[in-house]
Amino acid sequence: MRLFKLILFGIVISELIVSENKKQRVIYVGSPELFSKGASAIHIMKMCQAMARLGVETELIIPSNGGRAKLLEYYSVESNFRITEFPYFKNTSIRNIVHGILASLYIKFFRGGRYDLVLTRNIVFTYFATKFLGIPTIYDAHHPLVKGGATLFNSFKNSENLIRFSTNSKGLSENYLAQGLPEEKLVVAHNGVELERYMDSASQKDIRKQLGLPLEKRIVSYAGNIYEGRGIKELIAVAQRLDDTMFVIVGGLDEDVNRYKRIAESKGLQNFNLVGFVPHTDVPLYLQASDVLVMPYTTKMTIKGGTKAQDFTSPIKLFEYMAAARPIVATSISSVKEVLENSANSVLVDPDSADSLYEGIKKVLDDDGLAKKISQKARADIKKYTWEERVKKILDI
């Protein structure tokens, strides 16, 4: 009897140890446009890398036309997670719908019990997974519901299979709460940054030489897409008044870059450099080559497709700016104020005002003490906004 108890005790202890050491298993279902100038695919790849770094057994199921090696190289992520490729369709709607259906069926009937939950930004997948297939799912929302999305959302918002619902800003969370999302399912997790990419020991002078930027001029930079309402027109107006300062714009679709080039040229500007799209791995160099980083969003700022986004945007560039340890001048739209604080980790100015933007930039350029203070505070604050920290919030680990 005593021997039996000892054996039983040993079995219980062994099971506890196995349970404690068992890795969480997460499948990420993504369907972004790949190898493009958008940020969605960057976000998905960095999230998978972060989960794997935290010890989560991670599989990405993604429609792809490039292969695993190209995906890892293009998005500069580690090969620490599995990638399962599905057919890729160029049309965004078709790609999202087809992948949502195929991925839900694949996970249900071919992945069996080899996962604990699914994380996704695909609302079609979430609909089938939670309503019909009993797949435990976390939906990660990055924008308000698009046309037709409300019907899907209303069908699963109260589902017991919807384990959690995350948003990337408080403003967006309020949007979904107003549409009936149970508050207990909600978690707000802003976007993030890969801090190690901002620990380059090269000097600013050497970086400028590498990029072909002027060594002696002060440089004010913007990085990201330049859709309507991003404040590029206002920045052009500021450049006219600060003709001894170089303005560098990194990113943007070709048609937007060409449009703003024509505007700058029509005003005779010699200090407004529209670089255009660069690989995401080169962005840290441009930020670290700068004296000031700007985010001049207006109240009419839009994301891809023309959706107005001032209340809910969580741009990756904001967190990259903070990591770069350069002073930030940004407009005080509500979503930005969730992260930035005037005179603490940034200088915030009125949106829609070239005059206010000018005053903010000039204030930082003229005050080295202020520039150092806010850049150091931003660098300290960014530790709360890594991809790993975002994963911890969403997965509750």
N, C-alpha and C positions, 0 to 999 in steps of 0.2 A: 504493500500500500504506500509505504514511504517512497519507494522507488518510482511508483506510478505518479505520485505528486511531484517529484523532482522532474520527471520527464515532461509532465504537463506544464510545469512552471517554465521549463526550458523552451518549450514550444511557444508559449505566450510571449516570453521575452524576445525570441527570434522574430515573431510576427511584428512586435512593436518596433524593433530595429529596422526591419524591412520597410514597414509603413513610414517610419520617420525619414528614411533615406530615399524613398521612392520619389522619382522626378515627376513633376507635373507635366502632363502631355497636352500641348496646345496645337491645334491646326489653325493657320491663318488662311482665310479665303480672300484673295484680292483679285481685282480685275481692272487695274489701271492701264492707261496708255503707256506703253513701254518705249524706252530710248527716245524720249521726247524732251521738251523744254518745261514740262509740268512738274509739280512737286509731289503728286500723289504716289508715284512709284518709289521715289526717294523715301518717303515716309514709311511705306510698307516694308521696304527692304531693311531700313534702320530698326524698325520695330521687331522684325524677326531676329535680326542680329542681337538686339538687346535682350530679347527673351532667352535666347540661347546662352548668352553671357551670364545670365542669372541662374542658369542651371535648368531652364525649362526645355524639355524635349520638344523641339519645334519643327513643324512641317508647313511649308508654304505651298498652297495649291493655287496656281496662277496660269492664266492663258498667256502663252509665250511663243514668240517666233524666233527666238535668239539662242536658246540653249542655256544650260546652267552656268557654264564657264563665262559666257558673255554677260549674263545677268550679274554675276558676282564681281566681275571686273568693271563693268560700266558704272555700277552703283557703289563700288569700292566697299564691299562688305566681306566679312569673314565667311569661310565655308563651314560654319558651325551649325547649320540647319539644313534640313532636307527640302528639296524643291521638286514638286510634282507638276509637270507641265500639261496644260490642256490646250485645245485649239484656240488660236488667236483670231479675233475679228477686228478689223480696223474701225468699223462703226461702233461708237461708244455704247449706244443703247442695245444693239444686238449683242455686243460682247458681254455687257453686264447681265442681261437676261439669260443668255445661253449658259454662261459660266455659273451663274447663280443656281440654275436648275441642275446642270451636270455635276457641279461640286457637291450639292446636297445629296444627290443620289449616290455618288461615289463614296462619300463619307458614311452614309447609312448602310450601304450594302457591301462595300469593299474594305472599309477601314475598321469595321466591327467595333470592338471595345478597346481599340488601340489608341484612344485619345480620351482626355477628360472634358475638354470643351473646345469650342470654335470661336475665334475672334474674327470679325469681318467688318468691312465697310460696304458690303454688297447687300442692299435691302431685299433684293429678290431671293438671295440665298436665305436671309433671315426669315422671310415669309414661309418658304417651304420647310426650312429646318425646324422652326418652332411650332408651326401650325399643323404640319402633317407627319413629320418624320421623328419628332421627339429628340432632336439634337440640342444639347445644352449650348447656348450661344450668347456671346457678348456682341452687341452691335455698337460700333464706334462711329458716331455721326460727326461730320465735318462741315455740314451746311444744312440749311432748312430743307424740308421735303420738296422735291421737284414734282412736276405734274404727274399725277397718278400715284405718288408715293403715300399720300394720306390714307388711301384705302388699305394699302399693305401695312402701314404703321398701325392703324387702328385694329387690324386683325391680330397683331402679335404683341402689342404693348403690355397687355396683362397676362401674357402666356407664362406659365410656370417654367417653360423651356428658355425664356429670355432671362438669363441669369443676371445680366447687368447691362446697362445702357450708358455708354460714355460719350461725352462731348468734349471738344477741344477748347471751349471757352464758356464762361458763365453766361454770356449773352445768348449763346446757342442753347444752353440748358434751359433757360427761361422760356425759350421758344417751344421746346418740346414739352415742358411741364404744362404750359398753357394749352397744349393739345391732348392732355390727359395722361402723360407718362407718369407712372407711380414714382413718387419721390424716392422711395426706398431702393429703387433699381438704379438710380442715377449716380454717376461719378463724373466730376469735371477733371480732365487731365489735359493740360495745355501741351502743345507740341514740344519738341525737344531738340537737342544738339549733341553732337559727338565731340566731347571736350578735347580729346587727344589730338584732334585735327587743328586745334588752336594753341598748340604748345611748341610751335616752330621757333627755334632759337635764332633764326636768321634775322639780321637787322632790317629795319624799315628801308634803309638805303639799298641794301642788297636785293630786297624784294622788288623795290621800284626798278632797279636795273634789270632784273629778270623779266619784268612785265613791260619794260620800255616806257615807264612813266617818269615825268620830270622829277629830278632829285631835290630841287630847291623850292618848288612851289608848294603851297598848302593844297591838300587834296580833300575834297568832300565827295563821298561816294554813296551810291544807292545800288543795291543788288536785289534782283527779283524781276518778276514780270511787270510790264508797264502798260497794263490794261487801262481803260478809261477810269479816271478818278484816282489814279495812284499818285497824283501830284507832280507829274513831270513838267506840265506847263508852268506851274508855280515855281518849280526849281529852275526852269529856264529864265524866268523873270528875276530870280535871285542871282543867277550867274551874270546877268547883265550889270548888276550893281556891284558884284565882287569880281571884277575882271582880272584881279591879280591872283585869283584862286582857281584851280582846276577842278571841274566837276566831272566825275566819272560814273557812267551809268552802265551797270553790268547786268545783262539778261534781256529778255523780251523776245517776242515773236518778230520775225523779219519785217512784217508789214507795220508793226508798231515802231520798231527801231527806225525804219525808213521815214515814217511820218514825222517823228520828232526830229530827225536829222534835217528834214526840210524846214521845219519851224525854226530850229536853231540857226541854220544857214541863212534864212530870210532875215534874221535879226543881226547877222554879221558876227555871231559868237565864235571866238577862237578857243574858248576855254570850256567847251561842253563836249565831252568825248563819250559817244554812245558806242560802247565796246560790242554790244550784242551778246548772244548766248555764249557761255563758256562752260566747260565741264564742271559739275558740282565740286569736284575735287580741287578746282582752281579758285573757287570762291574765297576760301580763307586768305589766300595771298592778296587778293584785291582789298579785302577788309583790313588786313594788317598793314597794307601800304598806305592807308588813309589816315588823315588827321581827324576827320569827323565823319560819322555815318548817319545818314538821314532816312527817315521814313515819312514822307510828306503826304500821307493819305488824306484825301478829302472826304467830306460826308457823302460823296457820291461814288466812293471806291467800289470797284467791282472785281469779281473773280471770273474765271473762264466761263463763257456763256452769257456774261452780262449781268449776273445776279449781284445786286447791291449787298455789300458785306461788312459795312462799318461796325455793325453791332456784334458780329460773331467771328470775324477773321482771327486766325491764330497763325500768322505767317512764320514759317521756319526761319526766315531771315531775321526776325526779331531776336530769336535766341542765338543765332549765329553772330549777330551784332554784339550781344552781351558777352559772348565767349571771346570775341576778338579783343576785348579790353580797349576799345576806342570810344570816345564820348559820343553819345547818341542824341540826336535832335529828332523828335517825332511829333506828329500832330496828336492832339488829345482826344482822339475818338474813343468811344467807350471800351471797345475790346482791347485796345492798346493799354488803356489805364488799368486793366486787370493785372498787368505785369510791370509796367513802368510807372515811376513816381517822379513828379517834377522836382528838380533840385536835389534828388536823392540818387537815383541811378540814371538820370536822363534830364534833358531839358524838353519840356512839353510846350507846344505852341498851338495857337488857334488853327483849326483846319480851315480850308478855303481861303486862306489869306497869305499871299506872297509876302506882304509886309511883315507879318508875324513870323513867317518862316525865315526871312532875312534876318530879323532881329535875333532869333534864336541861334542861328548858325554863327552870326557875327559875335554874339555873346560868348560862345564857346571858343571861337578862334582867338578872341582877345583876352581870355582869362585862363591861363594855364592851370591855375589852382583849381578852378571849377572843373575844367576838363579832366584833370587827374582824379578828382574826388568822385565824379559820377561814373567814370570808366572803371575805377577800382570797385565801386559798389555794385555795378552791373556784373562785373566778373565774379564777385562773391555771391551775388544772387543767383547766378546761372546754375549753381550746383543743385538747385531745386528743380531744374528743367532739363535734365538729361533724358535721353531715350529710356535709360534704365529706370529712372524715377517715374516716368510715365507708365511703363509696364507694371511697376509695383502697384501703382494706384488702380489701374484697370483690372489686373488679376488679383488684387488684394493680397499681395505677398510681401 
